[in-house]
Amino acid sequence: MMGSLSILVSLSLSIVVIFSVQKYFLSNNLIDKVNSRSSHISTATRSGGVSIFLTIFFISVYFYLIGYEIFNFSLLIPLALLVLVGLYDDINNIDFKLKFVFQIIAAKIIIDNGLIIENLHGFLGIFELNRVLAQTLTIFIIVAIINSINFIDGIDGLAISITLLFIVSFEFFALATTPYLNLSKILAPSLVPLYYFNFRNNNKVFLGDSGSLFLGGLISIYVIQILTNNYIIKEEFDLHKIIFIISILFYPIMDLIRIFFLRIMKGNSPFKPDKNHIHHIINNKIKSHYKSVSLIITLSIFVLIFIQVIF
């Protein structure tokens, strides 16, 4: 039902919403102030996440009102919660513990909507999980993915690129049409205009925590879908589902584990922000966000292909 027209509408609406939300942020002096961890020196707003959420929300509501549900409409509730928590953090810098609590609440709402990891499909010899273990593991996975995407949102375009790579891989490797195909058709084009706003020199638009938490929440929903019996990987790829997930999220997973280990070894909180992420190190060498993101995405695709070959 949703074809090229929906993609064009999503792309166009995203541009309009990004401009409008940024104008509101600027008029209310809600700008991203430059500090020691900043990657910019000019005026910028953290309005990208709100813009993308509103774009998807408006399109989803429209189709819902005409009797066509793009995806489980109730999942917008935990996603909206993540956006609001992230937005509040963008403006007021809330304590990470409180943000963590809200992430767990969002994860529980996702579970209550029927999305839960009940089977590891033989990974490490584990198949069916009991209810308590299934809920605990699902919450852990959701929160881990949310934070992994949040952590890589340190240079222009990286979190957007990883999300697009994930969406394309999710649909490409699927044997049959997935329940989230229509969502993918509006999510992917809604993200594309952010490249322009991310990389331009003045009046930049960043995802902000509202955007990175939102995208992390969305990706976690996709991940749970992969681990259901409804998602079947094409026979020619013959990948274990968990190996498949690790391969397409290799960079954020690796960076999350690495940065947690380094911070704990230094006696710091694993959630204490710094500029020791791999993308920061690469960007310090290359001196270009665009080239750094291109390199990381190229390596991510190589890892995806390499894992496909060896497994």
Backbone as numpy.savetxt, mean C-alpha at the origin, in Angstrom:
# Nx Ny Nz CAx CAy CAz Cx Cy Cz
-18.15 -5.37 -16.78 -18.98 -4.16 -16.78 -18.11 -2.91 -16.78
-16.96 -3.00 -16.13 -16.08 -1.84 -16.05 -14.91 -2.02 -17.02
-14.87 -1.19 -18.06 -13.83 -1.31 -19.05 -12.92 -0.10 -19.07
-12.50 0.27 -20.29 -11.57 1.38 -20.46 -12.17 2.70 -20.01
-13.49 2.84 -20.10 -14.14 4.08 -19.68 -13.94 4.32 -18.18
-14.07 3.26 -17.39 -13.91 3.38 -15.94 -12.47 3.77 -15.59
-11.52 3.24 -16.37 -10.11 3.58 -16.15 -9.88 5.05 -16.43
-10.47 5.55 -17.54 -10.34 6.96 -17.90 -11.01 7.86 -16.86
-12.19 7.44 -16.39 -12.91 8.22 -15.37 -12.10 8.29 -14.08
-11.54 7.15 -13.67 -10.73 7.11 -12.46 -9.51 8.01 -12.58
-8.85 7.97 -13.72 -7.67 8.80 -13.96 -8.03 10.28 -13.92
-9.11 10.64 -14.60 -9.54 12.04 -14.66 -10.01 12.55 -13.31
-10.83 11.74 -12.63 -11.34 12.14 -11.32 -10.21 12.29 -10.32
-9.22 11.41 -10.40 -8.08 11.47 -9.49 -7.35 12.80 -9.63
-7.15 13.26 -10.86 -6.47 14.54 -11.10 -7.25 15.69 -10.47
-8.56 15.68 -10.69 -9.42 16.74 -10.15 -9.39 16.74 -8.62
-9.51 15.55 -8.03 -9.54 15.43 -6.57 -8.19 15.83 -5.96
-7.09 15.40 -6.59 -5.76 15.75 -6.07 -5.58 17.26 -6.06
-5.94 17.92 -7.15 -5.85 19.38 -7.22 -6.72 20.03 -6.14
-7.95 19.57 -6.00 -8.91 20.17 -5.06 -8.47 20.00 -3.61
-8.05 18.77 -3.27 -7.63 18.51 -1.89 -6.35 19.27 -1.56
-5.42 19.33 -2.52 -4.20 20.09 -2.27 -4.50 21.57 -2.05
-5.42 22.10 -2.84 -5.82 23.51 -2.68 -6.36 23.74 -1.28
-7.18 22.80 -0.79 -7.73 22.92 0.57 -6.61 22.89 1.61
-5.67 21.96 1.44 -4.55 21.86 2.38 -3.72 23.14 2.39
-3.43 23.69 1.23 -2.61 24.91 1.14 -3.34 26.10 1.74
-4.63 26.22 1.48 -5.40 27.35 1.99 -5.53 27.32 3.50
-5.39 26.12 4.09 -5.46 25.97 5.54 -4.08 25.78 6.18
-3.06 26.06 5.39 -1.66 25.98 5.84 -1.29 24.59 6.36
-1.88 23.56 5.78 -1.57 22.19 6.17 -0.44 21.67 5.26
0.73 22.27 5.44 1.87 21.91 4.60 2.84 20.99 5.35
3.61 20.26 4.58 4.60 19.35 5.15 5.88 20.13 5.43
6.10 20.45 6.70 7.25 21.27 7.06 8.55 20.49 6.89
9.57 21.17 6.39 10.87 20.55 6.15 11.56 20.28 7.48
12.09 19.06 7.65 12.85 18.71 8.85 14.04 17.84 8.46
14.71 17.28 9.44 15.93 16.51 9.19 15.68 15.25 8.36
14.44 14.73 8.36 14.13 13.52 7.60 13.47 13.82 6.26
13.27 15.11 5.96 12.57 15.48 4.73 13.41 15.20 3.50
12.72 14.85 2.42 13.40 14.63 1.14 13.09 15.77 0.17
12.49 16.85 0.69 12.13 17.98 -0.16 12.55 19.28 0.51
12.65 20.33 -0.29 13.02 21.65 0.24 11.99 22.71 -0.15
11.00 22.32 -0.94 9.97 23.26 -1.38 8.64 22.93 -0.72
7.63 23.76 -1.01 6.30 23.56 -0.44 5.70 22.22 -0.87
5.15 21.52 0.10 4.54 20.21 -0.19 3.40 19.95 0.79
2.46 19.14 0.37 1.36 18.74 1.25 1.29 17.21 1.29
0.81 16.70 2.41 0.61 15.25 2.53 -0.85 14.92 2.25
-1.30 15.32 1.09 -2.73 15.19 0.76 -3.01 14.06 -0.23
-1.98 13.36 -0.69 -2.17 12.32 -1.69 -3.06 11.18 -1.25
-2.86 10.72 -0.02 -3.64 9.60 0.48 -5.12 9.90 0.55
-5.46 11.08 1.06 -6.86 11.50 1.15 -7.47 11.57 -0.25
-6.69 12.09 -1.20 -7.17 12.24 -2.58 -7.48 10.89 -3.21
-6.58 9.93 -3.05 -6.78 8.62 -3.65 -7.97 7.91 -3.00
-8.07 8.00 -1.68 -9.20 7.38 -0.99 -10.52 7.97 -1.48
-10.58 9.30 -1.59 -11.82 9.95 -2.03 -12.17 9.56 -3.46
-11.17 9.43 -4.31 -11.41 9.02 -5.69 -12.07 7.64 -5.72
-11.48 6.70 -4.99 -12.03 5.33 -4.95 -13.39 5.33 -4.27
-13.54 6.13 -3.22 -14.81 6.21 -2.50 -15.93 6.73 -3.40
-15.68 7.82 -4.13 -16.70 8.41 -5.00 -17.14 7.42 -6.08
-16.17 6.77 -6.71 -16.50 5.82 -7.78 -17.23 4.61 -7.22
-16.78 4.12 -6.06 -17.43 2.96 -5.42 -18.87 3.28 -5.03
-19.08 4.47 -4.47 -20.43 4.88 -4.07 -21.34 4.98 -5.29
-20.83 5.57 -6.36 -21.63 5.71 -7.58 -22.11 4.34 -8.06
-21.19 3.39 -8.18 -21.57 2.06 -8.66 -22.46 1.33 -7.67
-22.22 1.58 -6.37 -23.06 0.96 -5.34 -24.51 1.45 -5.46
-24.68 2.74 -5.74 -26.02 3.33 -5.84 -26.77 2.84 -7.08
-26.05 2.45 -8.12 -26.73 1.94 -9.31 -26.81 0.40 -9.28
-26.48 -0.16 -8.09 -26.67 -1.60 -7.90 -25.51 -2.48 -8.32
-24.31 -1.89 -8.40 -23.15 -2.69 -8.79 -22.03 -2.46 -7.78
-21.68 -3.52 -7.05 -20.67 -3.40 -6.00 -19.30 -3.78 -6.57
-18.38 -2.82 -6.60 -17.04 -3.04 -7.13 -16.30 -4.07 -6.29
-16.39 -3.93 -4.97 -15.85 -4.90 -4.03 -16.65 -4.76 -2.75
-16.36 -5.55 -1.76 -17.10 -5.51 -0.51 -17.11 -4.09 0.05
-18.24 -3.40 -0.10 -18.34 -1.98 0.24 -18.01 -1.71 1.70
-18.28 -2.67 2.57 -18.03 -2.49 4.00 -16.54 -2.42 4.32
-15.69 -2.86 3.38 -14.24 -2.79 3.60 -13.74 -1.34 3.55
-14.58 -0.44 3.07 -14.21 0.97 3.08 -14.13 1.51 4.51
-14.80 0.83 5.45 -14.78 1.29 6.84 -13.38 1.18 7.46
-12.74 -0.02 7.44 -11.38 -0.08 8.00 -10.38 0.76 7.19
-10.59 0.86 5.87 -9.70 1.67 5.05 -9.85 3.14 5.39
-11.09 3.57 5.63 -11.32 4.97 6.02 -10.69 5.25 7.38
-10.76 4.27 8.29 -10.14 4.42 9.61 -8.64 4.64 9.46
-8.00 3.86 8.60 -6.56 3.99 8.38 -6.22 5.36 7.79
-7.05 5.83 6.87 -6.84 7.15 6.26 -6.95 8.25 7.31
-7.97 8.17 8.15 -8.18 9.20 9.18 -7.06 9.21 10.22
-6.63 8.03 10.64 -5.53 7.93 11.60 -4.25 8.48 10.97
-4.01 8.11 9.72 -2.83 8.60 9.02 -2.86 10.11 8.83
-4.04 10.63 8.49 -4.19 12.08 8.30 -3.94 12.83 9.60
-4.50 12.31 10.69 -4.28 12.94 11.99 -2.79 12.92 12.34
-2.13 11.82 12.01 -0.70 11.70 12.28 0.10 12.68 11.40
-0.33 12.86 10.16 0.33 13.80 9.25 0.28 15.23 9.81
-0.81 15.55 10.48 -1.00 16.92 10.98 -0.47 17.10 12.39
-0.65 16.08 13.25 -0.33 16.25 14.67 0.77 15.33 15.21
1.28 14.40 14.39 2.35 13.49 14.83 1.98 12.72 16.10
1.01 11.81 15.97 0.57 11.04 17.13 1.60 9.97 17.49
1.51 9.48 18.71 2.41 8.44 19.19 2.21 7.15 18.37
3.31 6.48 18.03 3.21 5.29 17.18 2.39 4.19 17.85
2.37 4.15 19.19 1.60 3.12 19.89 0.11 3.27 19.60
-0.37 4.51 19.60 -1.79 4.76 19.32 -2.11 4.40 17.87
-1.21 4.75 16.97 -1.39 4.40 15.55 -1.43 2.89 15.38
-0.60 2.21 16.13 -0.51 0.75 16.09 -1.84 0.13 16.55
-2.43 0.70 17.60 -3.71 0.20 18.12 -4.80 0.33 17.05
-4.85 1.46 16.38 -5.85 1.67 15.33 -5.64 0.72 14.15
-4.39 0.39 13.87 -4.10 -0.58 12.81 -4.67 -1.95 13.18
-4.53 -2.33 14.43 -5.08 -3.61 14.91 -6.60 -3.60 14.81
-7.22 -2.46 15.18 -8.68 -2.34 15.09 -9.13 -2.48 13.63
-8.41 -1.82 12.72 -8.74 -1.91 11.29 -8.60 -3.36 10.82
-7.55 -4.04 11.28 -7.33 -5.44 10.91 -8.48 -6.32 11.39
-8.95 -6.07 12.61 -10.06 -6.86 13.16 -11.35 -6.62 12.37
-11.57 -5.39 11.91 -12.75 -5.10 11.10 -12.67 -5.83 9.77
-11.48 -5.89 9.19 -11.28 -6.62 7.94 -11.62 -8.10 8.15
-11.16 -8.66 9.27 -11.47 -10.06 9.60 -12.97 -10.26 9.76
-13.63 -9.33 10.44 -15.06 -9.43 10.67 -15.86 -9.36 9.37
-15.21 -8.88 8.30 -15.85 -8.85 6.99 -15.57 -10.12 6.18
-15.05 -11.13 6.87 -14.87 -12.43 6.23 -13.53 -12.69 5.61
-12.60 -11.73 5.75 -11.27 -11.93 5.18 -10.31 -12.38 6.28
-9.94 -13.65 6.23 -9.09 -14.21 7.27 -8.22 -15.31 6.66
-6.99 -15.42 7.13 -6.07 -16.45 6.64 -6.30 -17.73 7.44
-6.97 -18.69 6.83 -7.33 -19.94 7.52 -6.47 -21.12 7.09
-5.66 -20.93 6.06 -4.88 -22.04 5.52 -3.55 -21.53 4.97
-2.44 -22.17 5.33 -1.12 -21.79 4.80 -0.72 -22.68 3.63
-1.64 -23.53 3.21 -1.46 -24.34 2.00 -0.16 -25.16 2.00
0.19 -25.68 3.17 1.36 -26.55 3.27 2.67 -25.84 3.48
2.65 -24.52 3.61 3.89 -23.77 3.84 4.43 -24.14 5.22
5.69 -24.57 5.27 6.33 -25.07 6.50 5.55 -26.25 7.09
4.85 -26.97 6.21 4.09 -28.13 6.64 2.78 -27.80 7.33
2.34 -26.54 7.23 1.12 -26.10 7.92 -0.02 -25.93 6.92
-1.18 -26.47 7.26 -2.35 -26.33 6.39 -3.43 -25.53 7.13
-4.46 -26.21 7.61 -5.57 -25.54 8.28 -5.13 -24.94 9.63
-5.65 -23.73 9.94 -5.37 -23.07 11.21 -6.64 -23.02 12.04
-6.50 -23.17 13.37 -7.69 -22.99 14.21 -8.06 -21.51 14.25
-9.26 -21.21 14.74 -9.81 -19.85 14.66 -8.92 -18.81 15.34
-8.44 -19.13 16.55 -7.63 -18.17 17.31 -6.32 -17.88 16.58
-5.67 -18.93 16.14 -4.39 -18.77 15.43 -4.60 -18.05 14.10
-5.71 -18.36 13.43 -6.01 -17.72 12.15 -6.21 -16.22 12.32
-6.96 -15.82 13.36 -7.19 -14.40 13.61 -5.90 -13.70 14.00
-5.11 -14.33 14.86 -3.85 -13.73 15.32 -2.89 -13.53 14.16
-2.76 -14.56 13.33 -1.85 -14.48 12.18 -2.33 -13.43 11.18
-3.64 -13.38 10.95 -4.19 -12.41 10.00 -3.94 -10.98 10.45
-4.16 -10.72 11.74 -3.91 -9.38 12.28 -2.43 -9.03 12.14
-1.57 -9.99 12.46 -0.12 -9.77 12.35 0.27 -9.43 10.91
-0.24 -10.20 9.94 0.09 -10.00 8.53 -0.40 -8.63 8.06
-1.63 -8.29 8.42 -2.20 -7.00 7.99 -1.38 -5.84 8.55
-1.09 -5.87 9.83 -0.32 -4.79 10.47 1.10 -4.72 9.90
1.70 -5.88 9.65 3.06 -5.92 9.09 3.09 -5.31 7.70
2.11 -5.64 6.87 2.07 -5.09 5.51 1.81 -3.58 5.55
0.89 -3.15 6.40 0.61 -1.72 6.53 1.88 -0.95 6.88
2.63 -1.47 7.85 3.85 -0.78 8.27 4.96 -0.89 7.24
5.02 -1.99 6.51 6.06 -2.14 5.49 5.87 -1.11 4.37
4.62 -0.84 3.99 4.35 0.17 2.96 4.59 1.57 3.53
4.22 1.76 4.78 4.46 3.04 5.45 5.96 3.35 5.52
6.75 2.33 5.79 8.20 2.51 5.95 8.89 2.86 4.63
8.39 2.35 3.50 9.08 2.61 2.23 8.64 3.93 1.60
7.68 4.60 2.21 7.22 5.88 1.66 8.17 6.99 2.09
9.45 6.84 1.72 10.46 7.81 2.13 11.05 8.62 1.00
10.86 8.15 -0.24 11.28 8.93 -1.40 10.14 8.95 -2.42
10.15 9.96 -3.27 9.04 10.19 -4.19 8.75 8.98 -5.08
7.50 8.55 -5.07 7.03 7.55 -6.02 7.26 6.10 -5.65
8.00 5.81 -4.58 8.34 4.42 -4.28 7.12 3.61 -3.83
6.37 4.10 -2.85 5.21 3.35 -2.36 4.16 3.18 -3.46
4.01 4.20 -4.29 3.07 4.13 -5.41 3.50 3.03 -6.38
4.80 3.00 -6.70 5.33 2.03 -7.66 5.21 0.61 -7.15
5.52 0.39 -5.87 5.40 -0.94 -5.28 3.95 -1.40 -5.31
3.02 -0.48 -5.03 1.59 -0.81 -5.05 1.15 -1.19 -6.46
1.57 -0.42 -7.45 1.21 -0.71 -8.84 1.80 -2.05 -9.28
3.04 -2.32 -8.90 3.67 -3.60 -9.22 2.87 -4.75 -8.61
2.42 -4.57 -7.38 1.65 -5.60 -6.70 0.32 -5.85 -7.41
-0.39 -4.76 -7.75 -1.70 -4.90 -8.38 -1.60 -5.61 -9.72
-0.62 -5.18 -10.53 -0.42 -5.79 -11.85 -0.07 -7.28 -11.70
0.81 -7.60 -10.77 1.21 -9.00 -10.54 0.02 -9.83 -10.06
-0.76 -9.25 -9.15 -1.94 -9.93 -8.59 -2.89 -10.36 -9.71
-3.17 -9.46 -10.63 -4.10 -9.78 -11.70 -3.46 -10.64 -12.78
-2.19 -10.39 -13.10 -1.50 -11.11 -14.18 -1.31 -12.59 -13.86
-0.95 -12.89 -12.62 -0.65 -14.27 -12.24 -1.91 -15.09 -11.94
-3.06 -14.43 -11.83 -4.30 -15.14 -11.50 -4.80 -15.96 -12.68
-5.23 -17.18 -12.41 -5.73 -18.06 -13.45 -7.05 -17.54 -14.02
-7.90 -17.02 -13.15 -9.20 -16.51 -13.58 -9.40 -15.08 -13.10
-10.44 -14.45 -13.57 -10.76 -13.09 -13.15 -10.94 -13.04 -11.64
-10.28 -12.12 -10.97 -10.34 -12.04 -9.52 -11.50 -11.16 -9.07
-11.96 -11.32 -7.82 -13.04 -10.48 -7.30 -12.64 -9.01 -7.20
-11.34 -8.74 -7.28 -10.86 -7.36 -7.12 -10.42 -6.73 -8.44
-10.77 -7.35 -9.56 -10.36 -6.82 -10.86 -10.90 -5.40 -11.06
-12.17 -5.19 -10.74 -12.76 -3.86 -10.92 -12.13 -2.83 -9.98
-11.81 -3.26 -8.76 -11.11 -2.37 -7.84 -9.74 -2.01 -8.41
-9.05 -2.99 -8.95 -7.73 -2.75 -9.54 -7.83 -1.76 -10.69
-8.93 -1.83 -11.44 -9.11 -0.95 -12.60 -9.32 0.51 -12.20
-9.78 0.75 -10.99 -9.91 2.15 -10.56 -8.75 2.57 -9.65
-8.16 1.61 -8.93 -7.05 1.94 -8.03 -5.79 2.31 -8.81
-5.42 1.48 -9.78 -4.18 1.71 -10.53 -4.17 3.07 -11.24
-5.19 3.40 -12.04 -5.17 4.71 -12.72 -5.28 5.90 -11.76
-5.91 5.69 -10.60 -6.02 6.79 -9.63 -4.67 7.13 -9.00
-3.74 6.16 -9.03 -2.41 6.38 -8.46 -1.47 7.08 -9.44
-1.69 6.86 -10.73 -0.76 7.36 -11.76 -0.52 8.87 -11.69
-1.57 9.72 -11.55 -1.32 11.17 -11.51 -0.41 11.61 -10.36
-0.32 10.80 -9.32 0.52 11.17 -8.19 2.00 11.21 -8.57
2.38 10.50 -9.63 3.77 10.58 -10.10 4.13 12.02 -10.45
3.24 12.67 -11.20 3.48 14.06 -11.58 3.59 14.95 -10.35
2.63 14.80 -9.43 2.61 15.65 -8.24 3.76 15.32 -7.29
4.19 14.06 -7.29 5.32 13.65 -6.46 6.64 14.22 -6.95
6.84 14.17 -8.26 8.15 14.49 -8.82 8.34 15.94 -9.25
7.26 16.72 -9.30 7.44 18.10 -9.72 8.19 18.88 -8.64
8.78 20.00 -9.02 9.68 20.73 -8.13 8.95 21.53 -7.05
7.81 22.11 -7.40 7.07 22.94 -6.44 5.67 22.40 -6.21
5.13 22.74 -5.02 3.79 22.29 -4.65 3.62 20.78 -4.82
4.57 20.05 -4.27 4.52 18.60 -4.33 3.33 18.06 -3.53
2.89 16.89 -3.92 1.85 16.18 -3.17 2.41 14.83 -2.76
2.53 14.60 -1.46 3.00 13.33 -0.93 1.81 12.47 -0.52
2.03 11.16 -0.48 0.98 10.26 0.03 0.65 10.60 1.47
1.69 10.86 2.26 1.50 11.05 3.69 1.19 9.73 4.36
1.08 9.72 5.67 0.71 8.50 6.38 -0.70 8.06 6.01
-1.56 9.03 5.69 -2.93 8.67 5.27 -2.89 7.80 4.03
-1.97 8.10 3.12 -1.86 7.33 1.89 -1.14 6.01 2.06
-0.03 6.02 2.79 0.73 4.78 2.96 -0.03 3.75 3.80
-0.75 4.22 4.83 -1.56 3.29 5.63 -2.73 2.75 4.80
-3.32 3.61 3.99 -4.42 3.20 3.13 -3.97 2.16 2.11
-2.85 2.42 1.43 -2.34 1.47 0.44 -1.90 0.18 1.11
-1.30 0.28 2.29 -0.92 -0.92 3.03 -2.14 -1.76 3.39
-3.22 -1.09 3.80 -4.46 -1.79 4.12 -5.04 -2.48 2.90
-5.02 -1.79 1.76 -5.54 -2.37 0.53 -4.72 -3.60 0.10
-3.40 -3.45 0.14 -2.54 -4.57 -0.25 -2.76 -5.77 0.66
-2.96 -5.53 1.95 -3.19 -6.64 2.88 -4.49 -7.37 2.54
-5.50 -6.63 2.06 -6.75 -7.25 1.64 -6.51 -8.14 0.41
-5.71 -7.65 -0.52 -5.34 -8.44 -1.69 -4.58 -9.70 -1.27
-3.65 -9.55 -0.32 -2.84 -10.68 0.15 -3.72 -11.78 0.74
-4.69 -11.39 1.55 -5.59 -12.38 2.15 -6.38 -13.08 1.05
-6.78 -12.33 0.02 -7.50 -12.93 -1.11 -6.65 -13.99 -1.80
-5.34 -13.72 -1.94 -4.43 -14.69 -2.56 -4.43 -16.00 -1.78
-4.50 -15.90 -0.45 -4.41 -17.08 0.40 -5.73 -17.83 0.56
-6.78 -17.34 -0.11 -8.05 -18.08 -0.10 -8.02 -19.11 -1.23
-8.98 -20.03 -1.19 -9.07 -21.05 -2.24 -9.60 -20.48 -3.55
-10.14 -19.24 -3.50 -10.72 -18.62 -4.70 -9.64 -18.10 -5.65
-8.45 -17.84 -5.12 -7.37 -17.31 -5.95 -6.45 -18.46 -6.37
-6.35 -18.67 -7.67 -5.52 -19.75 -8.20 -4.47 -19.16 -9.13
-3.21 -19.48 -8.87 -2.12 -19.00 -9.71 -2.05 -19.85 -10.98
-1.77 -19.18 -12.10 -1.68 -19.88 -13.37 -0.70 -21.05 -13.29
-1.08 -22.16 -13.91 -0.29 -23.39 -13.82 1.13 -23.23 -14.33
1.33 -22.38 -15.34 2.67 -22.25 -15.92 3.67 -21.60 -14.97
3.15 -20.92 -13.93 4.05 -20.30 -12.95 4.32 -21.23 -11.77
3.30 -22.00 -11.38 3.49 -23.05 -10.37 4.24 -22.55 -9.13
3.78 -21.43 -8.58 4.40 -20.87 -7.38 3.53 -21.15 -6.16
4.17 -21.44 -5.02 3.41 -21.53 -3.77 2.91 -20.12 -3.45
1.69 -20.04 -2.95 1.07 -18.74 -2.74 1.90 -17.82 -1.83
2.45 -18.36 -0.76 3.22 -17.53 0.17 4.53 -17.08 -0.48
5.16 -17.96 -1.25 6.37 -17.59 -1.99 6.03 -16.49 -3.00
4.87 -16.60 -3.62 4.40 -15.60 -4.58 4.25 -14.23 -3.90
3.62 -14.22 -2.72 3.43 -12.96 -1.98 4.77 -12.35 -1.60
5.68 -13.18 -1.10 7.01 -12.70 -0.71 7.75 -12.13 -1.92
7.59 -12.77 -3.08 8.32 -12.32 -4.27 7.87 -10.95 -4.76
6.57 -10.66 -4.69 6.09 -9.36 -5.18 6.18 -8.27 -4.12
6.32 -8.67 -2.86 6.49 -7.68 -1.78 7.88 -7.80 -1.17
8.82 -8.30 -1.96 10.16 -8.58 -1.45 10.82 -7.34 -0.86
10.77 -6.22 -1.58 11.47 -5.03 -1.08 10.88 -4.49 0.23
9.57 -4.23 0.30 9.04 -3.72 1.59 9.23 -4.69 2.75
9.12 -6.02 2.49 9.31 -7.00 3.56 10.76 -6.99 4.02
11.69 -7.01 3.07 13.12 -7.01 3.40 13.51 -5.74 4.15
13.01 -4.61 3.68 13.36 -3.33 4.32 12.80 -3.26 5.73
11.58 -3.76 5.92 10.96 -3.75 7.25 11.77 -4.58 8.23
12.12 -5.81 7.83 12.90 -6.70 8.71 14.27 -6.08 9.01
14.92 -5.57 7.98 16.26 -4.99 8.13 16.24 -3.79 9.07
15.31 -2.87 8.87 15.30 -1.63 9.66 14.90 -1.92 11.10
13.99 -2.88 11.32 13.63 -3.28 12.68 14.85 -3.83 13.40
15.60 -4.70 12.72 16.79 -5.33 13.31 17.83 -4.25 13.66
18.10 -3.34 12.76 19.11 -2.30 12.99 18.73 -1.40 14.17
17.46 -1.01 14.23 17.02 -0.11 15.29 17.06 -0.79 16.66
16.65 -2.05 16.70 16.69 -2.79 17.96 18.13 -3.01 18.41
19.02 -3.31 17.46 20.43 -3.51 17.79 21.07 -2.24 18.36
20.54 -1.09 17.96 21.05 0.19 18.46 20.35 0.63 19.74
19.41 -0.18 20.20 18.70 0.14 21.43 17.56 1.13 21.23
17.16 1.33 19.97 16.07 2.26 19.67 14.76 1.52 19.45
13.67 2.27 19.50 12.37 1.69 19.17 12.37 1.33 17.69
11.83 0.16 17.34 11.77 -0.21 15.92 10.91 0.74 15.10
10.08 1.55 15.78 9.21 2.49 15.10 9.76 3.92 15.10
10.98 4.11 15.64 11.58 5.44 15.64 12.07 5.78 14.24
11.54 6.83 13.62 11.90 7.16 12.23 13.38 7.52 12.09
13.95 7.17 10.95 15.32 7.58 10.62 15.46 7.55 9.10
16.67 7.77 8.62 16.93 7.76 7.18 17.93 6.66 6.83
17.77 5.51 7.47 18.66 4.38 7.23 18.03 3.29 6.37
16.89 3.59 5.77 16.25 2.62 4.88 17.11 2.43 3.63
16.93 1.31 2.97 17.71 1.01 1.77 17.49 2.07 0.71
16.24 2.54 0.55 15.98 3.56 -0.48 16.67 4.88 -0.16
16.84 5.19 1.14 17.58 6.39 1.51 19.05 6.24 1.12
19.61 5.06 1.39 21.01 4.80 1.08 21.25 4.88 -0.43
20.35 4.26 -1.19 20.46 4.29 -2.65 20.35 5.73 -3.16
19.37 6.46 -2.63 19.16 7.83 -3.10 20.33 8.74 -2.73
20.98 8.49 -1.60 22.15 9.28 -1.22 23.30 9.08 -2.21
23.34 7.90 -2.83 24.38 7.59 -3.81 24.01 8.15 -5.19
22.77 7.94 -5.59 22.33 8.31 -6.94 21.93 9.79 -7.05
21.42 10.35 -5.94 20.98 11.75 -5.90 19.79 12.01 -6.84
18.92 11.02 -6.96 17.74 11.19 -7.81 16.66 10.24 -7.34
15.52 10.79 -6.94 14.41 9.95 -6.50 13.91 9.08 -7.64
13.81 9.68 -8.82 13.30 8.95 -9.98 14.19 7.76 -10.32
15.50 7.97 -10.35 16.43 6.89 -10.67 16.46 5.85 -9.55
16.35 6.30 -8.32 16.36 5.36 -7.19 15.14 4.45 -7.23
13.97 5.04 -7.49 12.74 4.25 -7.58 12.80 3.29 -8.77
13.30 3.79 -9.89 13.44 2.94 -11.09 14.33 1.74 -10.81
15.44 1.97 -10.10 16.36 0.89 -9.76 15.70 -0.14 -8.85
15.01 0.33 -7.82 14.36 -0.57 -6.86 13.27 -1.40 -7.53
12.46 -0.76 -8.39 11.39 -1.49 -9.08 11.97 -2.49 -10.08
13.05 -2.11 -10.76 13.71 -3.03 -11.68 14.23 -4.26 -10.94
14.87 -4.03 -9.79 15.37 -5.13 -8.97 14.23 -5.97 -8.42
13.12 -5.33 -8.08 11.95 -6.06 -7.57 11.38 -6.98 -8.64
11.32 -6.50 -9.87 10.83 -7.33 -10.98 11.80 -8.49 -11.22
13.10 -8.19 -11.13 14.12 -9.24 -11.30 13.95 -10.32 -10.23
13.72 -9.91 -8.98 13.52 -10.87 -7.89 12.28 -11.72 -8.15
11.21 -11.09 -8.62 9.97 -11.81 -8.93 10.23 -12.88 -10.00
10.97 -12.51 -11.04 11.29 -13.45 -12.12 12.24 -14.55 -11.61
13.23 -14.14 -10.83 14.23 -15.08 -10.31 13.57 -16.13 -9.42
12.69 -15.69 -8.53 12.00 -16.64 -7.64 11.12 -17.57 -8.44
10.47 -17.02 -9.49 9.65 -17.86 -10.36 10.49 -18.96 -11.01
11.71 -18.63 -11.39 12.59 -19.59 -12.07 13.08 -20.68 -11.11
13.55 -20.26 -9.91 14.16 -21.24 -9.00 13.13 -22.09 -8.28
11.89 -21.60 -8.17 10.87 -22.38 -7.49 9.94 -23.07 -8.48
